[in-house]
């Protein structure tokens, strides 16, 4: 059972945990138990059942009987984004965390988030690395930085490179204030899976700031039915995801801002790079490539400025951060 409603709270910020589920009844009990075990209790837990035909609803209702903060939304099957939209509509928290029903939080996840959001109000999206449980092949997240890493602003990296800067669904948290700018997102059929990309794309394109935590505070379970994990092995699904991602980026753009980005693109891209406090070698290469491909004056000069900025921020003295 989650912590008692009468428990004294020192936390002014309200946390909502959104659990999306489809025929994962055999895992849902474990997921809810992991939320119950948090050292910083959740303020509300919303379980969205996306038209399951197994015992998922009975599992969720058994938990809800023990704690009034667990709310259940039972809906027809609509896919991952449909479930996220439904959960977000019902959420009242200041910070939203997401959890796939087949994964689990480690006990200090919410506590770590609470301290980070309180100490650093500039961050809009915070995610962590994950423990891969039952993985037989290479870790798909192995290239993530192995330290806390502030990505700064990522508007142009998302817009021009299609970068999805964030972790899997269960490792992502975000401020509801920024999520309200683009959620609910209406293109649900295009995102029956991998809908966490809408969260990270939308945050980036609305000038949100993203932080990765070095700790592995979420356990990602590999069991052979992980749609997103199996997708890289299917060329057709990869292509569909790429097309859907490009369309989503276009749809998520705030049309009121478009005119602001028609100026000196090399200057604006260079400014975004300067917002990264500790850029890696791959970052300076990425932004130099974007400047090279952009329209505007002084592209060579702007690229040189990137390398100078990287050097000033200690890039050469941090070889381990370049991979």
C-alpha positions in Angstrom: 0.0 0.0 0.0 1.2 3.5 -0.7 2.0 5.8 2.2 -0.9 6.9 4.3 -3.0 10.0 3.2 -2.4 11.4 6.7 1.3 11.3 6.4 2.9 14.7 6.9 4.2 16.2 3.7 7.3 18.4 3.4 6.9 18.6 -0.3 5.0 21.5 -1.9 5.3 20.1 -5.4 2.7 17.5 -6.4 3.8 14.4 -8.3 1.5 12.5 -10.6 2.6 9.0 -11.8 0.9 7.9 -15.1 1.0 4.2 -15.7 -0.1 3.0 -19.2 -1.1 -0.6 -19.6 -2.2 -2.9 -22.3 -2.5 -6.6 -21.5 0.4 -6.4 -19.0 -1.6 -7.7 -16.0 1.1 -10.1 -15.1 3.5 -7.1 -14.7 1.2 -4.4 -13.3 1.3 -5.6 -9.8 5.1 -5.2 -9.8 4.9 -1.8 -11.3 2.4 -0.6 -8.7 4.5 -2.1 -5.9 7.5 -0.1 -7.1 5.5 3.1 -6.9 4.3 2.1 -3.4 7.9 1.6 -2.3 9.1 5.1 -3.2 11.0 6.9 -0.4 9.2 10.1 -1.6 5.5 9.1 -2.0 3.6 9.9 -5.1 0.7 12.3 -4.7 -1.5 10.6 -7.3 -1.2 7.5 -9.4 -3.3 7.2 -12.6 -3.5 3.8 -14.2 -4.7 4.0 -17.8 -5.9 0.6 -19.1 -5.9 0.7 -22.9 -8.6 -1.9 -23.6 -6.9 -4.9 -22.0 -8.4 -8.3 -22.4 -6.5 -10.0 -19.6 -6.8 -9.4 -15.8 -5.2 -6.0 -15.8 -8.3 -4.1 -14.5 -8.8 -6.5 -11.6 -5.1 -6.0 -10.6 -5.5 -2.3 -10.8 -8.8 -2.3 -8.9 -7.3 -4.4 -6.1 -4.6 -1.7 -5.6 -7.2 1.1 -5.8 -9.2 -0.4 -3.0 -6.2 0.0 -0.7 -5.4 3.6 -1.6 -7.7 6.4 -2.8 -4.9 8.1 -4.7 -4.9 5.4 -7.3 -7.3 6.3 -10.1 -8.2 4.0 -12.9 -9.1 5.0 -16.4 -10.5 2.1 -18.5 -10.7 3.0 -22.2 -11.0 1.3 -25.6 -7.7 0.4 -27.2 -6.0 3.3 -28.9 -2.3 2.8 -28.5 0.5 4.4 -26.5 -0.2 8.1 -27.2 -3.9 7.6 -26.6 -3.1 6.3 -23.1 -0.7 9.1 -22.4 -3.3 11.7 -23.5 -6.0 10.1 -21.3 -3.7 10.0 -18.3 -2.5 13.6 -18.8 -6.0 14.9 -19.0 -6.7 13.4 -15.6 -3.5 14.4 -13.9 -3.3 17.3 -11.5 0.4 17.2 -10.5 3.1 19.8 -11.0 5.5 17.1 -12.1 4.4 14.2 -14.3 6.3 10.9 -14.3 5.5 8.1 -16.8 5.7 4.3 -16.2 5.1 1.5 -18.7 3.2 -1.3 -16.8 6.0 -3.8 -17.5 8.7 -1.6 -15.9 9.4 -0.5 -12.3 10.8 2.4 -10.4 13.7 1.9 -8.0 12.9 3.2 -4.5 14.6 6.6 -4.7 13.4 7.7 -8.1 10.8 10.2 -7.0 12.9 11.5 -4.2 15.8 12.2 -6.6 13.4 14.0 -8.9 11.9 16.1 -6.2 15.3 17.3 -5.0 16.4 18.0 -8.6 13.3 20.0 -9.6 13.4 22.0 -6.4 17.1 22.8 -6.7 17.0 23.6 -10.4 13.8 25.3 -11.6 15.3 25.9 -15.0 14.8 22.2 -16.0 11.6 21.2 -17.7 12.3 17.5 -18.5 14.5 15.3 -16.3 15.2 11.6 -17.1 17.6 9.0 -15.9 19.5 6.1 -17.3 17.9 2.7 -16.9 18.8 -0.8 -15.6 18.2 -3.2 -18.5 16.8 -6.5 -17.0 16.7 -9.6 -19.1 18.5 -8.0 -22.1 20.2 -10.6 -24.4 21.8 -8.2 -26.9 23.6 -4.8 -26.7 22.1 -2.1 -24.5 20.3 0.4 -26.8 21.0 3.2 -24.3 24.7 2.5 -24.0 25.7 5.7 -25.8 24.1 8.0 -23.2 26.5 10.1 -21.1 27.6 8.3 -18.0 27.4 11.5 -15.9 24.6 14.0 -15.1 24.3 16.0 -18.3 22.6 19.3 -19.0 21.6 19.3 -22.7 20.7 23.0 -22.6 18.3 24.1 -25.3 17.7 21.6 -28.1 15.2 23.3 -30.4 17.4 23.3 -33.5 18.8 19.8 -32.8 15.3 18.5 -32.8 14.1 20.7 -35.7 17.0 20.1 -38.0 18.4 16.8 -36.9 15.3 15.0 -35.6 17.0 14.3 -32.3 14.9 12.7 -29.6 16.7 13.7 -26.4 15.3 11.7 -23.6 15.0 8.2 -22.2 12.4 5.5 -22.6 8.9 6.2 -21.3 9.5 4.9 -17.7 12.6 7.0 -17.2 11.0 10.4 -18.2 9.5 13.1 -16.0 8.4 16.6 -17.0 6.8 19.7 -15.6 3.1 19.8 -16.4 3.4 23.5 -17.2 5.4 22.7 -20.4 3.4 19.5 -21.2 0.2 21.6 -21.3 1.6 23.5 -24.3 1.3 20.4 -26.5 -0.6 17.7 -24.7 -3.0 16.2 -25.4 -1.5 15.6 -28.9 -4.2 14.6 -31.4 -2.3 12.4 -33.9 -2.9 9.2 -31.8 -3.0 6.6 -34.6 0.4 7.6 -35.8 1.8 6.9 -32.3 0.4 3.6 -31.2 3.9 3.0 -29.8 7.0 5.1 -28.9 4.8 8.0 -27.9 7.4 9.2 -25.4 8.9 10.9 -28.4 6.0 13.3 -28.4 6.9 14.3 -24.9 10.6 14.9 -25.7 10.0 16.5 -29.1 7.3 18.8 -27.6 9.5 19.9 -24.7 12.4 20.6 -27.0 10.4 22.6 -29.5 8.8 24.7 -26.8 12.2 25.7 -25.5 12.3 23.4 -22.6 15.6 22.4 -20.9 16.5 18.8 -20.6 18.7 17.1 -17.9 19.9 13.5 -17.8 20.7 12.0 -14.4 23.6 9.6 -14.3 21.9 7.2 -11.9 20.0 4.2 -13.1 16.8 4.7 -11.1 14.4 2.8 -13.3 14.4 -0.9 -14.2 13.4 -1.6 -17.8 12.3 -5.2 -18.3 13.0 -7.1 -21.5 10.6 -9.9 -22.1 10.2 -10.4 -25.8 7.1 -8.3 -26.3 8.7 -4.9 -25.9 7.4 -3.1 -29.0 9.9 -0.2 -28.9 12.9 -2.5 -28.0 12.2 -4.8 -30.9 11.6 -2.0 -33.4 15.3 -1.4 -34.4 15.3 -4.9 -35.9 12.5 -4.1 -38.3 13.5 -1.9 -41.3 9.9 -1.1 -42.2 9.0 -0.1 -38.6 12.1 2.1 -38.4 11.1 3.9 -41.6 7.6 4.4 -40.3 8.9 5.8 -37.0 11.2 8.2 -38.9 8.4 9.4 -41.1 6.1 9.8 -38.1 8.8 11.6 -36.1 9.3 14.2 -38.9 5.6 14.7 -39.2 5.3 15.2 -35.4 8.1 17.7 -35.3 6.3 19.7 -37.9 2.9 19.4 -36.1 4.4 20.3 -32.7 6.0 23.5 -33.9 4.4 26.6 -32.3 3.3 28.5 -35.4 3.5 31.7 -33.5 7.2 31.3 -33.3 8.0 30.4 -36.8 8.6 33.9 -37.9 11.2 34.3 -35.2 13.3 31.5 -36.7 13.5 33.1 -40.1 16.4 35.3 -39.2 20.1 34.5 -39.0 20.0 30.8 -38.5 23.7 30.3 -38.0 23.7 32.8 -35.2 20.6 31.3 -33.5 22.1 27.8 -33.8 25.4 29.0 -32.3 23.5 30.6 -29.4 21.7 27.3 -28.6 25.1 25.6 -28.5 26.3 28.2 -26.0 23.4 27.1 -23.7 25.1 23.7 -23.2 27.3 24.1 -20.1 29.5 21.1 -20.7 29.4 20.2 -24.5 30.9 17.0 -25.7 32.8 16.6 -29.0 29.7 15.0 -30.6 27.8 18.2 -29.6 30.1 20.6 -31.3 30.2 18.4 -34.4 26.4 18.2 -34.5 25.9 22.0 -34.2 28.7 22.7 -36.7 26.9 20.4 -39.2 23.6 22.2 -38.6 25.3 25.6 -39.2 26.9 24.3 -42.4 23.5 23.2 -43.7 21.6 26.4 -42.7 20.9 29.6 -44.6 22.5 32.8 -43.4 25.7 34.8 -43.3 28.9 34.0 -41.5 28.6 30.2 -41.5 32.3 29.5 -41.4 32.8 32.1 -38.7 30.0 30.7 -36.6 31.4 27.1 -36.9 34.8 28.4 -35.8 33.1 30.1 -32.8 31.7 26.7 -31.8 35.1 25.1 -31.6 36.5 28.0 -29.6 33.5 27.9 -27.2 34.0 24.1 -26.7 37.7 24.6 -26.0 36.9 27.4 -23.5 34.5 25.1 -21.7 37.2 22.5 -21.2 36.3 20.1 -24.0 39.9 19.1 -24.8 40.5 18.3 -21.1 37.5 16.0 -20.9 38.1 13.2 -23.4 35.8 10.8 -21.6 32.8 13.1 -22.4 33.4 13.0 -26.1 32.0 9.5 -26.9 
